[in-house]
Amino acid sequence: MAKLSAGVLLYRFAGTDVEVLIAHPGGPFWARKDAGAWSVPKGEYAVGEDPWPAAQREFAEELGSPPPAGPRIDLAPVRQAGGKVVTVFAVHGDFDPATATSNTFMVELPRGSGRLVEFPEIDRVAWFSVAAARDKLLPGQRPLLDQLMAAPELSGYGEGNPAGA
C-alpha cells in the first residue's frame, strides 16, 4: 500500500499574480539542492484518517503554527515518483516565513559512527510566484500548481515571474 501524505499549500495574491508558500527540507541530503527540492508543507497520515485534519497538523508541526483559517480549495491527490500519494488543500492566507519553527529529526553522521545529529525537518520556507514555484517544487508536486491555477477562485490571476516572488 502506498504511503499517504497530506499538506496545506498557502496561497496569496500579489497584485494580479498568485504566490505560494513552500518549504525546503532540512538535513544533509537536501542541503545543496534547490531546484526540484522544495515541497508543500506536508506529512504522513494513516489509512482511514481524514486528510484535512492531518494536513493542518502537519503544517503546524513543520512551520510551528496552525495554517490560517482562510477559504480552502481541495486539490486532487497526486502520486510522487516514489509512489507516495499526496493530498493537498490550498488555503488562502498569509504567513510570515521568519516565524517558522520546524520539528526536528535525528541522523547518524557519519553513518555507523553512533553519533546522532539533529536537523530541522524544514530549514526554510518562502513565498514564490507560481511560475518560480514550478522550478522549485518536487516534480511530483508540480501538478498541484496547475490545479490551483485552474480553480475558479483564481480566474484572472497570473502565475507571476519565474525568477522569483
Buried (B, 14 or more C-beta within 10 A) or exposed (E): EEEBBBBBBBBBEBEEBBBBBBBBBBBEEBEEEEEEBBBBBBBEBEEEEEBBEBBBBBBBBBBBEEBBEBEBBEBEBBEBEEEBBBBBBBBBBEBEEEEBEBBEEEBEEEEEEEEEEEBBBBBBBBBBBBBBBBBBBBEBBBBBBEBBBEBEEBEEBBBBBEEEB
